[in-house]
């Protein structure tokens, strides 16, 4: 099953999908190893932002080297 192609009427029945740190712990998401893939993406994104001078602090990023680059 493709997790982004899931009907809301199905996944909205599970309270864990509304919890920031719990959605990837449901049986379906664990079966598809979605949490592991999500973490890879987060880590790669953090590396990219870090290379541009932004460091993760909890749920936000701190600008260590301000930039006007676009």
PQR file of N, CA, C, O and H, with PARSE charges and radii, in Angstrom:
ATOM      1  N   UNK A   1       0.843  -1.193   0.000 -0.4000 1.5000
ATOM      2  CA  UNK A   1       0.000   0.000   0.000 -0.0000 2.0000
ATOM      3  C   UNK A   1       0.879   1.244   0.000  0.5500 1.7000
ATOM      4  O   UNK A   1       1.938   1.256   0.626 -0.5500 1.4000
ATOM      5  N   UNK A   2       0.457   2.264  -0.681 -0.4000 1.5000
ATOM      6  CA  UNK A   2       1.179   3.526  -0.725 -0.0000 2.0000
ATOM      7  C   UNK A   2       0.564   4.450   0.317  0.5500 1.7000
ATOM      8  O   UNK A   2      -0.618   4.784   0.247 -0.5500 1.4000
ATOM      9  H   UNK A   2      -0.404   2.254  -1.189  0.4000 1.0000
ATOM     10  N   UNK A   3       1.377   4.856   1.278 -0.4000 1.5000
ATOM     11  CA  UNK A   3       0.840   5.605   2.421 -0.0000 2.0000
ATOM     12  C   UNK A   3       0.256   6.960   2.033  0.5500 1.7000
ATOM     13  O   UNK A   3      -0.665   7.432   2.699 -0.5500 1.4000
ATOM     14  H   UNK A   3       2.338   4.584   1.335  0.4000 1.0000
ATOM     15  N   UNK A   4       0.755   7.597   0.989 -0.4000 1.5000
ATOM     16  CA  UNK A   4       0.219   8.905   0.616 -0.0000 2.0000
ATOM     17  C   UNK A   4      -1.031   8.794  -0.262  0.5500 1.7000
ATOM     18  O   UNK A   4      -1.629   9.806  -0.627 -0.5500 1.4000
ATOM     19  H   UNK A   4       1.503   7.213   0.448  0.4000 1.0000
ATOM     20  N   UNK A   5      -1.416   7.576  -0.596 -0.4000 1.5000
ATOM     21  CA  UNK A   5      -2.583   7.357  -1.448 -0.0000 2.0000
ATOM     22  C   UNK A   5      -3.690   6.655  -0.666  0.5500 1.7000
ATOM     23  O   UNK A   5      -4.421   5.823  -1.203 -0.5500 1.4000
ATOM     24  H   UNK A   5      -0.930   6.754  -0.300  0.4000 1.0000
ATOM     25  N   UNK A   6      -3.796   7.008   0.617 -0.4000 1.5000
ATOM     26  CA  UNK A   6      -4.710   6.352   1.531 -0.0000 2.0000
ATOM     27  C   UNK A   6      -5.918   7.254   1.774  0.5500 1.7000
ATOM     28  O   UNK A   6      -5.753   8.443   2.043 -0.5500 1.4000
ATOM     29  H   UNK A   6      -3.202   7.684   1.053  0.4000 1.0000
ATOM     30  N   UNK A   7      -7.102   6.718   1.686 -0.4000 1.5000
ATOM     31  CA  UNK A   7      -8.317   7.518   1.849 -0.0000 2.0000
ATOM     32  C   UNK A   7      -8.442   8.039   3.280  0.5500 1.7000
ATOM     33  O   UNK A   7      -8.274   7.271   4.227 -0.5500 1.4000
ATOM     34  H   UNK A   7      -7.237   5.751   1.468  0.4000 1.0000
ATOM     35  N   UNK A   8      -8.732   9.322   3.454 -0.4000 1.5000
ATOM     36  CA  UNK A   8      -8.887   9.895   4.798 -0.0000 2.0000
ATOM     37  C   UNK A   8      -9.931   9.153   5.637  0.5500 1.7000
ATOM     38  O   UNK A   8      -9.765   9.021   6.849 -0.5500 1.4000
ATOM     39  H   UNK A   8      -8.869   9.946   2.685  0.4000 1.0000
ATOM     40  N   UNK A   9     -10.981   8.679   5.017 -0.4000 1.5000
ATOM     41  CA  UNK A   9     -12.011   7.962   5.755 -0.0000 2.0000
ATOM     42  C   UNK A   9     -11.477   6.726   6.465  0.5500 1.7000
ATOM     43  O   UNK A   9     -12.076   6.257   7.433 -0.5500 1.4000
ATOM     44  H   UNK A   9     -11.115   8.786   4.032  0.4000 1.0000
ATOM     45  N   UNK A  10     -10.340   6.191   5.984 -0.4000 1.5000
ATOM     46  CA  UNK A  10      -9.734   5.021   6.612 -0.0000 2.0000
ATOM     47  C   UNK A  10      -8.742   5.424   7.695  0.5500 1.7000
ATOM     48  O   UNK A  10      -8.850   4.963   8.831 -0.5500 1.4000
ATOM     49  H   UNK A  10      -9.854   6.572   5.198  0.4000 1.0000
ATOM     50  N   UNK A  11      -7.773   6.279   7.360 -0.4000 1.5000
ATOM     51  CA  UNK A  11      -6.732   6.592   8.349 -0.0000 2.0000
ATOM     52  C   UNK A  11      -7.209   7.509   9.461  0.5500 1.7000
ATOM     53  O   UNK A  11      -6.621   7.511  10.543 -0.5500 1.4000
ATOM     54  H   UNK A  11      -7.684   6.653   6.437  0.4000 1.0000
ATOM     55  N   UNK A  12      -8.252   8.285   9.231 -0.4000 1.5000
ATOM     56  CA  UNK A  12      -8.734   9.205  10.264 -0.0000 2.0000
ATOM     57  C   UNK A  12      -9.398   8.485  11.440  0.5500 1.7000
ATOM     58  O   UNK A  12      -9.679   9.109  12.464 -0.5500 1.4000
ATOM     59  H   UNK A  12      -8.730   8.283   8.352  0.4000 1.0000
ATOM     60  N   UNK A  13      -9.646   7.212  11.308 -0.4000 1.5000
ATOM     61  CA  UNK A  13     -10.230   6.430  12.399 -0.0000 2.0000
ATOM     62  C   UNK A  13      -9.209   6.122  13.495  0.5500 1.7000
ATOM     63  O   UNK A  13      -9.583   5.736  14.602 -0.5500 1.4000
ATOM     64  H   UNK A  13      -9.418   6.705  10.477  0.4000 1.0000
ATOM     65  N   UNK A  14      -7.931   6.292  13.193 -0.4000 1.5000
ATOM     66  CA  UNK A  14      -6.848   5.953  14.128 -0.0000 2.0000
ATOM     67  C   UNK A  14      -6.273   7.235  14.747  0.5500 1.7000
ATOM     68  O   UNK A  14      -5.689   8.058  14.042 -0.5500 1.4000
ATOM     69  H   UNK A  14      -7.627   6.606  12.293  0.4000 1.0000
ATOM     70  N   UNK A  15      -6.437   7.397  16.040 -0.4000 1.5000
ATOM     71  CA  UNK A  15      -5.998   8.600  16.756 -0.0000 2.0000
ATOM     72  C   UNK A  15      -4.497   8.847  16.641  0.5500 1.7000
ATOM     73  O   UNK A  15      -4.062   9.998  16.650 -0.5500 1.4000
ATOM     74  H   UNK A  15      -6.912   6.729  16.612  0.4000 1.0000
ATOM     75  N   UNK A  16      -3.702   7.789  16.533 -0.4000 1.5000
ATOM     76  CA  UNK A  16      -2.248   7.957  16.464 -0.0000 2.0000
ATOM     77  C   UNK A  16      -1.807   8.793  15.264  0.5500 1.7000
ATOM     78  O   UNK A  16      -0.763   9.441  15.322 -0.5500 1.4000
ATOM     79  H   UNK A  16      -4.056   6.854  16.526  0.4000 1.0000
ATOM     80  N   UNK A  17      -2.572   8.790  14.192 -0.4000 1.5000
ATOM     81  CA  UNK A  17      -2.179   9.562  13.007 -0.0000 2.0000
ATOM     82  C   UNK A  17      -2.266  11.066  13.231  0.5500 1.7000
ATOM     83  O   UNK A  17      -1.765  11.841  12.417 -0.5500 1.4000
ATOM     84  H   UNK A  17      -3.421   8.263  14.144  0.4000 1.0000
ATOM     85  N   UNK A  18      -2.886  11.480  14.305 -0.4000 1.5000
ATOM     86  CA  UNK A  18      -3.004  12.898  14.630 -0.0000 2.0000
ATOM     87  C   UNK A  18      -1.958  13.339  15.647  0.5500 1.7000
ATOM     88  O   UNK A  18      -1.937  14.502  16.049 -0.5500 1.4000
ATOM     89  H   UNK A  18      -3.294  10.850  14.966  0.4000 1.0000
ATOM     90  N   UNK A  19      -1.097  12.426  16.061 -0.4000 1.5000
ATOM     91  CA  UNK A  19      -0.088  12.714  17.071 -0.0000 2.0000
ATOM     92  C   UNK A  19       1.287  12.760  16.422  0.5500 1.7000
ATOM     93  O   UNK A  19       1.727  11.802  15.786 -0.5500 1.4000
ATOM     94  H   UNK A  19      -1.114  11.481  15.734  0.4000 1.0000
ATOM     95  N   UNK A  20       1.950  13.890  16.596 -0.4000 1.5000
ATOM     96  CA  UNK A  20       3.221  14.171  15.950 -0.0000 2.0000
ATOM     97  C   UNK A  20       4.243  13.042  16.086  0.5500 1.7000
ATOM     98  O   UNK A  20       4.891  12.677  15.105 -0.5500 1.4000
ATOM     99  H   UNK A  20       1.593  14.668  17.113  0.4000 1.0000
ATOM    100  N   UNK A  21       4.392  12.499  17.262 -0.4000 1.5000
ATOM    101  CA  UNK A  21       5.416  11.491  17.486 -0.0000 2.0000
ATOM    102  C   UNK A  21       4.884  10.056  17.495  0.5500 1.7000
ATOM    103  O   UNK A  21       5.609   9.137  17.876 -0.5500 1.4000
ATOM    104  H   UNK A  21       3.866  12.795  18.059  0.4000 1.0000
ATOM    105  N   UNK A  22       3.646   9.852  17.086 -0.4000 1.5000
ATOM    106  CA  UNK A  22       3.051   8.520  17.132 -0.0000 2.0000
ATOM    107  C   UNK A  22       2.605   7.971  15.784  0.5500 1.7000
ATOM    108  O   UNK A  22       2.453   6.758  15.645 -0.5500 1.4000
ATOM    109  H   UNK A  22       3.057  10.598  16.777  0.4000 1.0000
ATOM    110  N   UNK A  23       2.393   8.817  14.797 -0.4000 1.5000
ATOM    111  CA  UNK A  23       1.776   8.370  13.545 -0.0000 2.0000
ATOM    112  C   UNK A  23       2.532   7.227  12.872  0.5500 1.7000
ATOM    113  O   UNK A  23       1.919   6.384  12.217 -0.5500 1.4000
ATOM    114  H   UNK A  23       2.516   9.803  14.910  0.4000 1.0000
ATOM    115  N   UNK A  24       3.869   7.190  13.026 -0.4000 1.5000
ATOM    116  CA  UNK A  24       4.641   6.150  12.356 -0.0000 2.0000
ATOM    117  C   UNK A  24       4.697   4.844  13.147  0.5500 1.7000
ATOM    118  O   UNK A  24       5.313   3.876  12.699 -0.5500 1.4000
ATOM    119  H   UNK A  24       4.367   7.875  13.557  0.4000 1.0000
ATOM    120  N   UNK A  25       4.060   4.809  14.317 -0.4000 1.5000
ATOM    121  CA  UNK A  25       4.080   3.617  15.170 -0.0000 2.0000
ATOM    122  C   UNK A  25       2.863   2.711  15.003  0.5500 1.7000
ATOM    123  O   UNK A  25       2.749   1.703  15.700 -0.5500 1.4000
ATOM    124  H   UNK A  25       3.560   5.595  14.681  0.4000 1.0000
ATOM    125  N   UNK A  26       1.971   3.045  14.107 -0.4000 1.5000
ATOM    126  CA  UNK A  26       0.823   2.166  13.874 -0.0000 2.0000
ATOM    127  C   UNK A  26       1.297   0.898  13.160  0.5500 1.7000
ATOM    128  O   UNK A  26       2.360   0.888  12.540 -0.5500 1.4000
ATOM    129  H   UNK A  26       2.064   3.863  13.540  0.4000 1.0000
ATOM    130  N   UNK A  27       0.517  -0.145  13.250 -0.4000 1.5000
ATOM    131  CA  UNK A  27       0.901  -1.418  12.626 -0.0000 2.0000
ATOM    132  C   UNK A  27       1.157  -1.249  11.133  0.5500 1.7000
ATOM    133  O   UNK A  27       2.129  -1.788  10.603 -0.5500 1.4000
ATOM    134  H   UNK A  27      -0.347  -0.137  13.753  0.4000 1.0000
ATOM    135  N   UNK A  28       0.300  -0.514  10.464 -0.4000 1.5000
ATOM    136  CA  UNK A  28       0.426  -0.347   9.009 -0.0000 2.0000
ATOM    137  C   UNK A  28       1.699   0.400   8.649  0.5500 1.7000
ATOM    138  O   UNK A  28       2.403   0.006   7.719 -0.5500 1.4000
ATOM    139  H   UNK A  28      -0.489  -0.076  10.894  0.4000 1.0000
ATOM    140  N   UNK A  29       2.004   1.466   9.366 -0.4000 1.5000
ATOM    141  CA  UNK A  29       3.210   2.239   9.072 -0.0000 2.0000
ATOM    142  C   UNK A  29       4.472   1.456   9.425  0.5500 1.7000
ATOM    143  O   UNK A  29       5.487   1.580   8.740 -0.5500 1.4000
ATOM    144  H   UNK A  29       1.433   1.786  10.121  0.4000 1.0000
ATOM    145  N   UNK A  30       4.420   0.659  10.477 -0.4000 1.5000
ATOM    146  CA  UNK A  30       5.576  -0.170  10.829 -0.0000 2.0000
ATOM    147  C   UNK A  30       5.799  -1.268   9.792  0.5500 1.7000
ATOM    148  O   UNK A  30       6.935  -1.583   9.440 -0.5500 1.4000
ATOM    149  H   UNK A  30       3.595   0.558  11.034  0.4000 1.0000
ATOM    150  N   UNK A  31       4.713  -1.836   9.317 -0.4000 1.5000
ATOM    151  CA  UNK A  31       4.822  -2.880   8.289 -0.0000 2.0000
ATOM    152  C   UNK A  31       5.504  -2.350   7.035  0.5500 1.7000
ATOM    153  O   UNK A  31       6.291  -3.053   6.401 -0.5500 1.4000
ATOM    154  H   UNK A  31       3.790  -1.580   9.603  0.4000 1.0000
ATOM    155  N   UNK A  32       5.196  -1.109   6.683 -0.4000 1.5000
ATOM    156  CA  UNK A  32       5.789  -0.491   5.502 -0.0000 2.0000
ATOM    157  C   UNK A  32       7.107   0.211   5.769  0.5500 1.7000
ATOM    158  O   UNK A  32       7.673   0.824   4.865 -0.5500 1.4000
ATOM    159  H   UNK A  32       4.557  -0.538   7.198  0.4000 1.0000
ATOM    160  N   UNK A  33       7.609   0.132   7.006 -0.4000 1.5000
ATOM    161  CA  UNK A  33       8.866   0.770   7.403 -0.0000 2.0000
ATOM    162  C   UNK A  33       8.862   2.276   7.104  0.5500 1.7000
ATOM    163  O   UNK A  33       9.893   2.858   6.767 -0.5500 1.4000
ATOM    164  H   UNK A  33       7.148  -0.366   7.741  0.4000 1.0000
ATOM    165  N   UNK A  34       7.702   2.881   7.233 -0.4000 1.5000
ATOM    166  CA  UNK A  34       7.539   4.300   6.932 -0.0000 2.0000
ATOM    167  C   UNK A  34       8.336   5.170   7.901  0.5500 1.7000
ATOM    168  O   UNK A  34       8.913   6.175   7.485 -0.5500 1.4000
ATOM    169  H   UNK A  34       6.864   2.408   7.506  0.4000 1.0000
ATOM    170  N   UNK A  35       8.381   4.809   9.169 -0.4000 1.5000
ATOM    171  CA  UNK A  35       9.126   5.588  10.146 -0.0000 2.0000
ATOM    172  C   UNK A  35      10.610   5.652   9.817  0.5500 1.7000
ATOM    173  O   UNK A  35      11.239   6.700   9.964 -0.5500 1.4000
ATOM    174  H   UNK A  35       7.913   3.992   9.506  0.4000 1.0000
ATOM    175  N   UNK A  36      11.172   4.525   9.370 -0.4000 1.5000
ATOM    176  CA  UNK A  36      12.584   4.477   9.003 -0.0000 2.0000
ATOM    177  C   UNK A  36      12.858   5.378   7.802  0.5500 1.7000
ATOM    178  O   UNK A  36      13.839   6.123   7.789 -0.5500 1.4000
ATOM    179  H   UNK A  36      10.662   3.673   9.250  0.4000 1.0000
ATOM    180  N   UNK A  37      11.997   5.309   6.806 -0.4000 1.5000
ATOM    181  CA  UNK A  37      12.167   6.143   5.618 -0.0000 2.0000
ATOM    182  C   UNK A  37      11.997   7.621   5.952  0.5500 1.7000
ATOM    183  O   UNK A  37      12.735   8.468   5.450 -0.5500 1.4000
ATOM    184  H   UNK A  37      11.201   4.705   6.817  0.4000 1.0000
ATOM    185  N   UNK A  38      11.025   7.922   6.799 -0.4000 1.5000
ATOM    186  CA  UNK A  38      10.807   9.297   7.248 -0.0000 2.0000
ATOM    187  C   UNK A  38      12.057   9.831   7.936  0.5500 1.7000
ATOM    188  O   UNK A  38      12.465  10.965   7.685 -0.5500 1.4000
ATOM    189  H   UNK A  38      10.425   7.234   7.208  0.4000 1.0000
ATOM    190  N   UNK A  39      12.670   9.020   8.806 -0.4000 1.5000
ATOM    191  CA  UNK A  39      13.867   9.467   9.528 -0.0000 2.0000
ATOM    192  C   UNK A  39      15.025   9.728   8.577  0.5500 1.7000
ATOM    193  O   UNK A  39      15.789  10.672   8.782 -0.5500 1.4000
ATOM    194  H   UNK A  39      12.338   8.099   9.009  0.4000 1.0000
ATOM    195  N   UNK A  40      15.170   8.903   7.536 -0.4000 1.5000
ATOM    196  CA  UNK A  40      16.215   9.137   6.531 -0.0000 2.0000
ATOM    197  C   UNK A  40      16.020  10.496   5.857  0.5500 1.7000
ATOM    198  O   UNK A  40      16.978  11.238   5.640 -0.5500 1.4000
ATOM    199  H   UNK A  40      14.549   8.136   7.370  0.4000 1.0000
ATOM    200  N   UNK A  41      14.777  10.807   5.533 -0.4000 1.5000
ATOM    201  CA  UNK A  41      14.479  12.083   4.884 -0.0000 2.0000
ATOM    202  C   UNK A  41      14.770  13.245   5.823  0.5500 1.7000
ATOM    203  O   UNK A  41      15.374  14.237   5.414 -0.5500 1.4000
ATOM    204  H   UNK A  41      13.998  10.205   5.709  0.4000 1.0000
ATOM    205  N   UNK A  42      14.350  13.132   7.068 -0.4000 1.5000
ATOM    206  CA  UNK A  42      14.591  14.186   8.059 -0.0000 2.0000
ATOM    207  C   UNK A  42      16.094  14.394   8.234  0.5500 1.7000
ATOM    208  O   UNK A  42      16.559  15.534   8.256 -0.5500 1.4000
ATOM    209  H   UNK A  42      13.860  12.326   7.400  0.4000 1.0000
ATOM    210  N   UNK A  43      16.854  13.318   8.359 -0.4000 1.5000
ATOM    211  CA  UNK A  43      18.300  13.426   8.551 -0.0000 2.0000
ATOM    212  C   UNK A  43      18.967  14.098   7.352  0.5500 1.7000
ATOM    213  O   UNK A  43      19.828  14.963   7.518 -0.5500 1.4000
ATOM    214  H   UNK A  43      16.476  12.392   8.342  0.4000 1.0000
ATOM    215  N   UNK A  44      18.567  13.699   6.150 -0.4000 1.5000
ATOM    216  CA  UNK A  44      19.135  14.288   4.939 -0.0000 2.0000
ATOM    217  C   UNK A  44      18.782  15.767   4.840  0.5500 1.7000
ATOM    218  O   UNK A  44      19.625  16.583   4.464 -0.5500 1.4000
ATOM    219  H   UNK A  44      17.868  12.997   6.015  0.4000 1.0000
ATOM    220  N   UNK A  45      17.551  16.115   5.171 -0.4000 1.5000
ATOM    221  CA  UNK A  45      17.118  17.510   5.142 -0.0000 2.0000
ATOM    222  C   UNK A  45      17.890  18.330   6.173  0.5500 1.7000
ATOM    223  O   UNK A  45      18.297  19.458   5.892 -0.5500 1.4000
ATOM    224  H   UNK A  45      16.867  15.452   5.475  0.4000 1.0000
ATOM    225  N   UNK A  46      18.092  17.768   7.366 -0.4000 1.5000
ATOM    226  CA  UNK A  46      18.873  18.454   8.396 -0.0000 2.0000
ATOM    227  C   UNK A  46      20.311  18.690   7.926  0.5500 1.7000
ATOM    228  O   UNK A  46      20.878  19.751   8.186 -0.5500 1.4000
ATOM    229  H   UNK A  46      17.761  16.852   7.595  0.4000 1.0000
ATOM    230  N   UNK A  47      20.905  17.706   7.235 -0.4000 1.5000
ATOM    231  CA  UNK A  47      22.254  17.869   6.699 -0.0000 2.0000
ATOM    232  C   UNK A  47      22.300  19.001   5.674  0.5500 1.7000
ATOM    233  O   UNK A  47      23.223  19.815   5.679 -0.5500 1.4000
ATOM    234  H   UNK A  47      20.444  16.844   7.024  0.4000 1.0000
ATOM    235  N   UNK A  48      21.301  19.046   4.799 -0.4000 1.5000
ATOM    236  CA  UNK A  48      21.234  20.111   3.796 -0.0000 2.0000
ATOM    237  C   UNK A  48      21.141  21.479   4.465  0.5500 1.7000
ATOM    238  O   UNK A  48      21.887  22.396   4.123 -0.5500 1.4000
ATOM    239  H   UNK A  48      20.550  18.385   4.795  0.4000 1.0000
ATOM    240  N   UNK A  49      20.231  21.610   5.407 -0.4000 1.5000
ATOM    241  CA  UNK A  49      20.078  22.894   6.088 -0.0000 2.0000
ATOM    242  C   UNK A  49      21.323  23.252   6.894  0.5500 1.7000
ATOM    243  O   UNK A  49      21.704  24.420   6.960 -0.5500 1.4000
ATOM    244  H   UNK A  49      19.624  20.865   5.684  0.4000 1.0000
ATOM    245  N   UNK A  50      21.945  22.273   7.494 -0.4000 1.5000
ATOM    246  CA  UNK A  50      23.167  22.516   8.258 -0.0000 2.0000
ATOM    247  C   UNK A  50      24.265  23.061   7.352  0.5500 1.7000
ATOM    248  O   UNK A  50      25.018  23.950   7.749 -0.5500 1.4000
ATOM    249  H   UNK A  50      21.636  21.324   7.440  0.4000 1.0000
ATOM    250  N   UNK A  51      24.354  22.532   6.145 -0.4000 1.5000
ATOM    251  CA  UNK A  51      25.369  23.017   5.199 -0.0000 2.0000
ATOM    252  C   UNK A  51      25.122  24.466   4.799  0.5500 1.7000
ATOM    253  O   UNK A  51      26.024  25.137   4.299 -0.5500 1.4000
ATOM    254  H   UNK A  51      23.742  21.810   5.823  0.4000 1.0000
ATOM    255  N   UNK A  52      23.899  24.948   5.019 -0.4000 1.5000
ATOM    256  CA  UNK A  52      23.541  26.330   4.707 -0.0000 2.0000
ATOM    257  C   UNK A  52      23.521  27.218   5.950  0.5500 1.7000
ATOM    258  O   UNK A  52      23.147  28.389   5.876 -0.5500 1.4000
ATOM    259  H   UNK A  52      23.166  24.403   5.426  0.4000 1.0000
ATOM    260  N   UNK A  53      23.921  26.660   7.086 -0.4000 1.5000
ATOM    261  CA  UNK A  53      24.039  27.442   8.309 -0.0000 2.0000
ATOM    262  C   UNK A  53      22.839  27.398   9.237  0.5500 1.7000
ATOM    263  O   UNK A  53      22.695  28.260  10.105 -0.5500 1.4000
ATOM    264  H   UNK A  53      24.225  25.709   7.147  0.4000 1.0000
ATOM    265  N   UNK A  54      21.976  26.403   9.065 -0.4000 1.5000
ATOM    266  CA  UNK A  54      20.787  26.289   9.907 -0.0000 2.0000
ATOM    267  C   UNK A  54      20.859  24.981  10.691  0.5500 1.7000
ATOM    268  O   UNK A  54      21.033  23.915  10.099 -0.5500 1.4000
ATOM    269  H   UNK A  54      22.094  25.703   8.361  0.4000 1.0000
ATOM    270  N   UNK A  55      20.729  25.049  12.001 -0.4000 1.5000
ATOM    271  CA  UNK A  55      20.818  23.876  12.863 -0.0000 2.0000
ATOM    272  C   UNK A  55      19.477  23.625  13.546  0.5500 1.7000
ATOM    273  O   UNK A  55      18.828  24.543  14.048 -0.5500 1.4000
ATOM    274  H   UNK A  55      20.588  25.914  12.482  0.4000 1.0000
ATOM    275  N   UNK A  56      19.083  22.350  13.549 -0.4000 1.5000
ATOM    276  CA  UNK A  56      17.824  21.978  14.199 -0.0000 2.0000
ATOM    277  C   UNK A  56      17.944  22.159  15.708  0.5500 1.7000
ATOM    278  O   UNK A  56      18.937  21.767  16.319 -0.5500 1.4000
ATOM    279  H   UNK A  56      19.610  21.605  13.141  0.4000 1.0000
ATOM    280  N   UNK A  57      16.925  22.754  16.288 -0.4000 1.5000
ATOM    281  CA  UNK A  57      16.776  22.857  17.737 -0.0000 2.0000
ATOM    282  C   UNK A  57      15.349  22.459  18.058  0.5500 1.7000
ATOM    283  O   UNK A  57      14.434  23.282  18.007 -0.5500 1.4000
ATOM    284  H   UNK A  57      16.117  23.072  15.791  0.4000 1.0000
ATOM    285  N   UNK A  58      15.168  21.192  18.388 -0.4000 1.5000
ATOM    286  CA  UNK A  58      13.818  20.702  18.667 -0.0000 2.0000
ATOM    287  C   UNK A  58      12.971  20.720  17.411  0.5500 1.7000
ATOM    288  O   UNK A  58      13.255  20.000  16.454 -0.5500 1.4000
ATOM    289  H   UNK A  58      15.910  20.524  18.430  0.4000 1.0000
ATOM    290  N   UNK A  59      11.925  21.545  17.410 -0.4000 1.5000
ATOM    291  CA  UNK A  59      10.985  21.591  16.287 -0.0000 2.0000
ATOM    292  C   UNK A  59      11.226  22.764  15.344  0.5500 1.7000
ATOM    293  O   UNK A  59      10.395  23.045  14.481 -0.5500 1.4000
ATOM    294  H   UNK A  59      11.694  22.131  18.187  0.4000 1.0000
ATOM    295  N   UNK A  60      12.349  23.446  15.501 -0.4000 1.5000
ATOM    296  CA  UNK A  60      12.637  24.550  14.593 -0.0000 2.0000
ATOM    297  C   UNK A  60      14.129  24.588  14.294  0.5500 1.7000
ATOM    298  O   UNK A  60      14.896  23.807  14.858 -0.5500 1.4000
ATOM    299  H   UNK A  60      13.025  23.218  16.202  0.4000 1.0000
ATOM    300  N   UNK A  61      14.546  25.494  13.406 -0.4000 1.5000
ATOM    301  CA  UNK A  61      15.942  25.626  13.019 -0.0000 2.0000
ATOM    302  C   UNK A  61      16.457  26.997  13.428  0.5500 1.7000
ATOM    303  O   UNK A  61      15.774  28.010  13.276 -0.5500 1.4000
ATOM    304  H   UNK A  61      13.923  26.128  12.948  0.4000 1.0000
ATOM    305  N   UNK A  62      17.681  27.007  13.951 -0.4000 1.5000
ATOM    306  CA  UNK A  62      18.335  28.249  14.341 -0.0000 2.0000
ATOM    307  C   UNK A  62      19.325  28.620  13.239  0.5500 1.7000
ATOM    308  O   UNK A  62      20.105  27.783  12.784 -0.5500 1.4000
ATOM    309  H   UNK A  62      18.237  26.184  14.075  0.4000 1.0000
ATOM    310  N   UNK A  63      19.284  29.873  12.820 -0.4000 1.5000
ATOM    311  CA  UNK A  63      20.217  30.376  11.827 -0.0000 2.0000
ATOM    312  C   UNK A  63      21.534  30.700  12.503  0.5500 1.7000
ATOM    313  O   UNK A  63      21.622  31.659  13.270 -0.5500 1.4000
ATOM    314  H   UNK A  63      18.651  30.552  13.190  0.4000 1.0000
ATOM    315  N   UNK A  64      22.559  29.908  12.225 -0.4000 1.5000
ATOM    316  CA  UNK A  64      23.887  30.173  12.787 -0.0000 2.0000
ATOM    317  C   UNK A  64      24.687  31.075  11.878  0.5500 1.7000
ATOM    318  O   UNK A  64      25.564  31.808  12.334 -0.5500 1.4000
ATOM    319  H   UNK A  64      22.488  29.129  11.602  0.4000 1.0000
ATOM    320  N   UNK A  65      24.389  31.025  10.599 -0.4000 1.5000
ATOM    321  CA  UNK A  65      25.034  31.882   9.621 -0.0000 2.0000
ATOM    322  C   UNK A  65      23.936  32.455   8.731  0.5500 1.7000
ATOM    323  O   UNK A  65      23.474  31.794   7.802 -0.5500 1.4000
ATOM    324  H   UNK A  65      23.676  30.429  10.229  0.4000 1.0000
ATOM    325  N   UNK A  66      23.530  33.660   9.013 -0.4000 1.5000
ATOM    326  CA  UNK A  66      22.455  34.271   8.238 -0.0000 2.0000
ATOM    327  C   UNK A  66      22.862  34.354   6.758  0.5500 1.7000
ATOM    328  O   UNK A  66      24.033  34.552   6.433 -0.5500 1.4000
ATOM    329  H   UNK A  66      23.905  34.197   9.768  0.4000 1.0000
ATOM    330  N   UNK A  67      21.883  34.202   5.883 -0.4000 1.5000
ATOM    331  CA  UNK A  67      22.148  34.214   4.452 -0.0000 2.0000
ATOM    332  C   UNK A  67      20.967  34.838   3.714  0.5500 1.7000
ATOM    333  O   UNK A  67      19.808  34.671   4.094 -0.5500 1.4000
ATOM    334  H   UNK A  67      20.932  34.042   6.146  0.4000 1.0000
ATOM    335  N   UNK A  68      21.298  35.549   2.665 -0.4000 1.5000
ATOM    336  CA  UNK A  68      20.265  36.108   1.780 -0.0000 2.0000
ATOM    337  C   UNK A  68      20.209  35.339   0.471  0.5500 1.7000
ATOM    338  O   UNK A  68      19.540  35.763  -0.472 -0.5500 1.4000
ATOM    339  H   UNK A  68      22.239  35.685   2.357  0.4000 1.0000
ATOM    340  N   UNK A  69      20.912  34.204   0.406 -0.4000 1.5000
ATOM    341  CA  UNK A  69      20.914  33.390  -0.803 -0.0000 2.0000
ATOM    342  C   UNK A  69      19.497  32.900  -1.085  0.5500 1.7000
ATOM    343  O   UNK A  69      18.696  32.689  -0.174 -0.5500 1.4000
ATOM    344  H   UNK A  69      21.455  33.860   1.171  0.4000 1.0000
ATOM    345  N   UNK A  70      19.217  32.728  -2.362 -0.4000 1.5000
ATOM    346  CA  UNK A  70      17.936  32.178  -2.759 -0.0000 2.0000
ATOM    347  C   UNK A  70      18.125  30.892  -3.519  0.5500 1.7000
ATOM    348  O   UNK A  70      17.147  30.274  -3.940 -0.5500 1.4000
ATOM    349  H   UNK A  70      19.868  32.899  -3.102  0.4000 1.0000
TER
END
